[in-house]
């Protein structure tokens, strides 16, 4: 007879979380979530404004 071997450990399934999703900050709650850059100077801000300016804002 062969000896039984222990089953190989499997990765645990992700647990379902039933807490209040509004109690946690989302990525939109930070400057990074809105595409803001954390650092920069006024010359870089002006260049970004000129690069992203709609054509009707001349």
Secondary structure by P-SEA (a helix, b strand, c coil): cccccccccccccbbbbccccccccccccccccccccccccaaaaaaaaaaacccccc
